[in-house]
Amino acid sequence: MSHFACKAFSALEKELKDDLLECFVEAQQEIESIINSIESEGFSFDKLDQLFRSLHSMKGNCSVCFLDPLVGVLHKLEEIVDGMRGGYIQYHPHLGDLINVVIEQVYILLKQIYHSHVAENTLRDTLQLGLDEIYAEENDAKRPDLAVVLLNKCNQEIEEEKDDTDSTSLLVKVEFTEQQQNDIDLFIGFSQKLNRLLGYSSERSERILKLCQLINVECSKSVDPAQLSAAAYMHNMGMALILNCKDNESLKLKAEQNHPMVGAKLLSKHGGWEDAVAMVQAHKERFDGTGFPEGLVGSLIPQGAFILSMAVMFIDIVWGKSGSEYNKSAMRAVQMVNFESGKGFPPHMIESFNAAMRKVLVAKSK
């Protein structure tokens, strides 16, 4: 597989490159929001104008930072949207889907260059040639079909990449001893009951667990996945105290502040889960020392606690308390977790989270 490089970009200061990625994600979210608005509320030229301007800003930032191979793809996408503004290309839902997917794929290429200094030629060429063909097509009625063809090619590229790396990368199998399995089955029951009582989705714990394990795989030195599983199921057990506080806000606040200690104590009654107990007790601590219940700082906080906290934050932002909302952008949730780099979470753990989310987003795009 051939690759391309952007040496001038790679030579830039890390702070500048980080700023570019942050701006790219913000523009991506704006574009996603505009397209969702068109699909749900109807087409308007004002929305197309906003879409064009967001794309233009994204392309301009990449151009300033010497990402010329990506600029070519974004420029052709911009020309297609400009054609919609001019009335000679008609907006179609397939084209809307394509805009989102192309930008997502450009982001993947951008992250490849950021981390490895090179990115895949095949994916970039597929995007460029496909967009060129759509723009050059004189029969506007054929453009939606060409968009579907390019969408399928993008999915095929993703499938091949996934097969080349690890076809089961999103399925992290955890081995338990017989006693651990008995305990885990018990913890699952505890978790499901508490979720019902607190009004959370019955799937919340499983979503948190799956993301925890994906992040853990991406860490240079992973924690015991069995211990992490127990922590994922039991981390919120102390919140049961809130149910006894009724309308007393002072008691509720105290119960919330103490719930990591209470949950850890409950888990400690089951032997063999010492690491999980430490994760539960510290999952509300923050890297900068501003967390609770003990105000631990930096390396005094177990790695598993950071993994658990990142997963909880992401899942609750995206899915909401009931689990049925799913009305927030996954990229917005990623941005909010990344915003905690050096504050809530250590920077190297953020990189592990981002690596896990790339796999999730690739699977989602299929």
C-alpha positions as CSV (number, residue, x, y, z in Angstrom):
1,M,0.0,0.0,0.0
2,S,1.5,3.3,-1.1
3,H,1.5,6.4,1.1
4,F,1.9,10.2,0.7
5,A,3.6,12.6,3.1
6,C,3.2,16.3,4.0
7,K,6.6,17.1,5.3
8,A,6.0,20.8,5.8
9,F,3.0,20.0,8.0
10,S,4.9,17.4,10.0
11,A,7.6,20.0,10.7
12,L,5.1,22.4,12.2
13,E,4.9,22.9,16.0
14,K,2.6,20.4,17.8
15,E,0.5,23.2,19.2
16,L,-0.3,24.5,15.8
17,K,-1.1,21.0,14.5
18,D,-3.4,20.4,17.5
19,D,-5.2,23.7,16.8
20,L,-5.7,22.6,13.2
21,L,-7.3,19.3,14.3
22,E,-9.5,21.1,16.8
23,C,-10.7,23.5,14.1
24,F,-11.3,20.7,11.7
25,V,-13.5,18.9,14.1
26,E,-15.5,22.0,14.9
27,A,-16.1,22.6,11.2
28,Q,-17.0,19.0,10.7
29,Q,-19.6,19.3,13.5
30,E,-21.0,22.5,11.8
31,I,-21.3,20.7,8.5
32,E,-22.9,17.7,10.1
33,S,-25.4,19.9,11.9
34,I,-26.3,21.8,8.7
35,I,-26.9,18.6,6.7
36,N,-29.0,17.2,9.5
37,S,-31.0,20.4,9.5
38,I,-31.5,20.1,5.7
39,E,-32.7,16.5,6.1
40,S,-35.0,17.2,9.0
41,E,-36.3,20.7,8.4
42,G,-35.9,21.1,4.6
43,F,-33.6,22.7,2.0
44,S,-32.7,26.4,1.9
45,F,-30.1,28.4,0.1
46,D,-29.0,30.0,3.4
47,K,-28.1,26.5,4.7
48,L,-26.2,25.8,1.6
49,D,-24.3,29.0,2.0
50,Q,-23.4,28.1,5.6
51,L,-22.3,24.7,4.3
52,F,-20.1,26.2,1.7
53,R,-18.5,28.6,4.1
54,S,-17.7,25.9,6.6
55,L,-16.1,23.8,3.9
56,H,-14.2,26.8,2.7
57,S,-12.8,27.4,6.2
58,M,-11.9,23.8,6.6
59,K,-10.1,23.8,3.2
60,G,-8.3,27.1,4.0
61,N,-7.0,25.8,7.3
62,C,-5.6,22.7,5.6
63,S,-4.0,24.8,2.9
64,V,-2.3,27.1,5.4
65,C,-0.8,24.0,7.1
66,F,0.6,22.6,3.8
67,L,-1.9,19.7,3.6
68,D,-2.1,20.0,-0.2
69,P,-3.2,16.4,-1.0
70,L,-6.2,16.8,1.4
71,V,-6.9,20.3,0.1
72,G,-7.6,18.9,-3.4
73,V,-10.3,16.6,-2.1
74,L,-11.9,19.4,0.0
75,H,-11.7,21.8,-2.9
76,K,-13.7,19.4,-5.2
77,L,-16.3,18.9,-2.4
78,E,-16.5,22.7,-2.1
79,E,-17.1,23.0,-5.8
80,I,-19.9,20.5,-5.7
81,V,-21.6,22.5,-2.9
82,D,-21.0,25.7,-4.8
83,G,-22.7,24.1,-7.7
84,M,-25.7,23.5,-5.4
85,R,-25.6,27.2,-4.5
86,G,-25.5,28.1,-8.2
87,G,-28.5,25.9,-9.0
88,Y,-26.8,23.6,-11.5
89,I,-26.3,20.8,-9.0
90,Q,-29.4,19.7,-7.1
91,Y,-29.1,18.8,-3.5
92,H,-29.9,15.1,-2.8
93,P,-29.7,13.1,0.4
94,H,-27.1,10.8,-1.2
95,L,-24.9,13.9,-1.7
96,G,-25.5,15.0,1.8
97,D,-24.4,11.6,3.1
98,L,-21.4,11.7,0.8
99,I,-20.3,15.1,2.2
100,N,-20.3,13.7,5.8
101,V,-18.5,10.5,4.8
102,V,-15.8,12.3,2.7
103,I,-15.0,14.7,5.5
104,E,-14.8,11.8,8.0
105,Q,-12.4,10.0,5.6
106,V,-10.3,13.2,5.2
107,Y,-10.1,13.4,9.0
108,I,-8.9,9.9,9.1
109,L,-6.1,10.8,6.6
110,L,-5.3,13.9,8.6
111,K,-4.9,11.9,11.8
112,Q,-2.7,9.4,10.0
113,I,-0.4,12.2,8.9
114,Y,-0.5,13.7,12.4
115,H,0.5,10.5,14.1
116,S,2.7,8.7,11.5
117,H,3.7,11.5,9.1
118,V,2.2,9.5,6.2
119,A,-1.3,8.6,5.0
120,E,-2.8,6.1,2.5
121,N,-2.7,7.1,-1.2
122,T,-5.5,4.6,-2.1
123,L,-8.1,6.3,0.1
124,R,-7.2,9.8,-1.0
125,D,-7.2,8.8,-4.6
126,T,-10.6,7.1,-4.3
127,L,-12.1,10.3,-2.8
128,Q,-10.5,12.6,-5.3
129,L,-11.4,10.6,-8.4
130,G,-14.9,9.9,-7.2
131,L,-15.6,13.6,-6.5
132,D,-14.0,14.6,-9.8
133,E,-16.4,12.3,-11.6
134,I,-19.5,13.6,-9.8
135,Y,-18.6,17.2,-10.4
136,A,-17.8,16.6,-14.1
137,E,-21.1,14.7,-14.8
138,E,-23.2,16.8,-17.1
139,N,-26.5,14.9,-16.4
140,D,-27.4,16.1,-12.9
141,A,-29.9,13.2,-12.4
142,K,-26.9,10.8,-12.4
143,R,-25.0,12.5,-9.6
144,P,-26.9,10.8,-6.7
145,D,-26.1,7.4,-8.2
146,L,-22.5,8.3,-8.6
147,A,-22.5,9.5,-4.9
148,V,-23.8,6.0,-3.9
149,V,-21.0,4.4,-5.9
150,L,-18.4,6.5,-4.1
151,L,-20.0,5.8,-0.7
152,N,-19.8,2.1,-1.4
153,K,-16.1,2.4,-2.4
154,C,-15.4,4.3,0.8
155,N,-17.0,1.5,2.8
156,Q,-15.0,-1.1,0.8
157,E,-11.8,0.8,1.7
158,I,-12.8,0.8,5.3
159,E,-13.6,-2.9,5.2
160,E,-10.3,-3.8,3.6
161,E,-8.4,-1.7,6.2
162,K,-10.3,-3.3,9.0
163,D,-9.5,-6.8,7.6
164,D,-5.9,-5.9,7.3
165,T,-5.5,-4.8,10.9
166,D,-7.9,-6.8,13.0
167,S,-11.3,-8.0,11.9
168,T,-12.4,-8.4,15.5
169,S,-10.9,-5.1,16.7
170,L,-14.2,-4.0,18.2
171,L,-14.8,-7.3,19.9
172,V,-12.5,-7.5,23.0
173,K,-12.9,-10.9,24.5
174,V,-12.2,-11.1,28.2
175,E,-11.2,-14.3,30.0
176,F,-12.5,-14.9,33.5
177,T,-11.9,-17.6,36.0
178,E,-14.9,-19.5,37.1
179,Q,-15.2,-17.5,40.4
180,Q,-14.7,-14.2,38.5
181,Q,-17.4,-15.2,36.1
182,N,-19.8,-15.9,39.0
183,D,-19.0,-12.5,40.4
184,I,-19.3,-10.7,37.1
185,D,-22.8,-12.2,36.6
186,L,-23.7,-10.9,40.0
187,F,-22.3,-7.4,39.2
188,I,-24.3,-7.3,36.0
189,G,-27.5,-7.9,38.0
190,F,-26.5,-5.1,40.5
191,S,-25.8,-2.7,37.6
192,Q,-29.0,-3.4,35.8
193,K,-31.1,-2.9,38.9
194,L,-29.4,0.3,39.8
195,N,-29.7,1.7,36.3
196,R,-33.5,1.1,36.4
197,L,-33.7,2.8,39.8
198,L,-31.7,5.8,38.7
199,G,-33.5,6.1,35.3
200,Y,-30.5,5.1,33.2
201,S,-30.7,3.0,30.1
202,S,-30.4,-0.7,30.7
203,E,-27.7,-0.7,28.0
204,R,-25.5,2.0,29.7
205,S,-23.2,-0.4,31.6
206,E,-22.6,-2.5,28.5
207,R,-21.8,0.5,26.4
208,I,-19.4,1.8,29.0
209,L,-17.7,-1.6,29.3
210,K,-17.2,-2.0,25.5
211,L,-15.6,1.4,25.2
212,C,-13.5,0.8,28.3
213,Q,-12.1,-2.4,26.7
214,L,-11.4,-0.7,23.4
215,I,-9.5,2.2,25.1
216,N,-7.6,-0.4,27.2
217,V,-6.4,-2.2,24.0
218,E,-5.0,1.0,22.7
219,C,-2.9,1.7,25.8
220,S,0.8,1.0,25.6
221,K,0.4,-1.0,28.8
222,S,-3.1,-2.2,29.4
223,V,-4.7,-3.0,32.7
224,D,-6.3,-6.3,33.6
225,P,-9.4,-6.5,31.4
226,A,-11.2,-8.6,34.0
227,Q,-10.6,-6.0,36.7
228,L,-11.7,-3.3,34.3
229,S,-14.9,-5.2,33.6
230,A,-15.8,-5.4,37.3
231,A,-15.1,-1.6,37.7
232,A,-17.3,-0.8,34.7
233,Y,-20.3,-2.6,36.2
234,M,-19.8,-1.5,39.8
235,H,-18.5,2.1,39.5
236,N,-21.9,3.7,40.1
237,M,-23.1,1.5,43.0
238,G,-22.6,4.2,45.5
239,M,-25.1,6.4,43.7
240,A,-27.8,4.2,45.4
241,L,-27.4,6.5,48.4
242,I,-29.0,9.3,46.4
243,L,-32.3,7.4,46.3
244,N,-32.6,7.9,50.1
245,C,-32.1,11.6,49.9
246,K,-35.4,12.5,48.3
247,D,-35.6,16.3,48.0
248,N,-32.7,17.2,50.3
249,E,-30.2,18.8,47.9
250,S,-27.5,19.0,50.6
251,L,-27.7,15.3,51.3
252,K,-27.8,14.5,47.6
253,L,-24.6,16.5,47.0
254,K,-22.9,14.7,49.9
255,A,-24.0,11.3,48.6
256,E,-22.7,12.1,45.1
257,Q,-19.3,13.2,46.5
258,N,-19.0,10.0,48.6
259,H,-20.3,7.6,46.0
260,P,-16.9,6.4,44.7
261,M,-15.8,5.4,48.2
262,V,-19.1,3.7,48.9
263,G,-19.0,1.8,45.6
264,A,-15.4,0.7,46.2
265,K,-16.4,-0.5,49.7
266,L,-19.3,-2.6,48.3
267,L,-17.0,-4.1,45.6
268,S,-14.3,-4.9,48.2
269,K,-16.6,-7.3,49.9
270,H,-16.0,-9.6,47.0
271,G,-12.4,-11.0,47.1
272,G,-10.0,-10.8,44.3
273,W,-11.0,-7.5,42.8
274,E,-8.5,-5.2,44.4
275,D,-7.5,-3.4,41.2
276,A,-11.2,-2.9,40.3
277,V,-11.8,-1.4,43.8
278,A,-9.0,1.1,43.2
279,M,-10.5,2.0,39.8
280,V,-14.0,2.6,41.3
281,Q,-12.7,4.6,44.2
282,A,-10.7,6.9,41.9
283,H,-12.9,7.2,38.8
284,K,-14.0,10.7,39.9
285,E,-10.4,11.9,40.5
286,R,-8.9,14.3,37.9
287,F,-5.4,14.4,36.5
288,D,-4.9,18.0,37.8
289,G,-5.9,17.1,41.3
290,T,-9.3,18.8,41.3
291,G,-11.4,15.7,41.5
292,F,-12.9,13.8,44.4
293,P,-13.1,12.1,46.9
294,E,-9.4,12.4,47.8
295,G,-8.1,15.0,45.3
296,L,-5.5,12.6,43.9
297,V,-3.2,14.0,41.2
298,G,-1.3,12.6,38.2
299,S,0.2,9.1,38.5
300,L,-1.5,8.5,41.9
301,I,-4.7,7.8,40.0
302,P,-4.9,4.3,38.6
303,Q,-4.9,4.1,34.8
304,G,-8.1,2.0,34.9
305,A,-9.8,4.9,36.6
306,F,-9.0,7.2,33.7
307,I,-10.2,4.7,31.2
308,L,-13.5,4.2,33.1
309,S,-14.0,8.0,33.5
310,M,-13.4,8.7,29.8
311,A,-15.8,6.0,28.7
312,V,-18.5,7.2,31.1
313,M,-18.1,10.7,30.0
314,F,-18.4,9.9,26.3
315,I,-21.4,7.5,26.6
316,D,-23.4,9.8,28.8
317,I,-22.8,12.8,26.5
318,V,-23.8,10.9,23.4
319,W,-26.7,8.8,24.7
320,G,-28.1,10.8,27.5
321,K,-29.5,9.4,30.8
322,S,-32.3,7.4,29.2
323,G,-30.1,6.0,26.5
324,S,-32.8,6.8,23.9
325,E,-31.8,10.4,23.1
326,Y,-28.7,9.9,20.9
327,N,-29.2,13.5,19.7
328,K,-25.6,14.7,20.2
329,S,-22.8,14.4,17.7
330,A,-20.2,11.7,18.6
331,M,-17.5,14.2,17.4
332,R,-18.8,16.8,19.9
333,A,-18.4,14.2,22.6
334,V,-14.9,13.3,21.4
335,Q,-14.1,17.0,21.4
336,M,-15.3,17.4,25.0
337,V,-13.2,14.4,26.2
338,N,-10.2,15.8,24.3
339,F,-10.8,19.2,26.0
340,E,-9.9,17.5,29.3
341,S,-6.3,16.6,28.1
342,G,-3.9,17.7,30.9
343,K,-6.9,18.6,33.1
344,G,-9.2,15.7,33.7
345,F,-7.1,13.1,31.9
346,P,-3.4,12.7,31.1
347,P,-2.5,13.5,27.5
348,H,-1.2,10.0,26.7
349,M,-4.6,8.5,27.8
350,I,-6.4,10.9,25.5
351,E,-4.4,9.5,22.6
352,S,-5.5,6.0,23.6
353,F,-9.1,7.2,23.7
354,N,-8.8,8.8,20.3
355,A,-7.4,5.6,18.8
356,A,-10.3,3.6,20.2
357,M,-12.8,6.2,18.8
358,R,-11.3,6.0,15.4
359,K,-12.1,2.3,15.3
360,V,-15.6,3.1,16.5
361,L,-16.2,5.7,13.9
362,V,-14.9,3.5,11.1
363,A,-17.3,0.8,12.2
364,K,-20.2,3.3,12.5
365,S,-19.6,4.7,9.0
366,K,-20.3,1.2,7.6
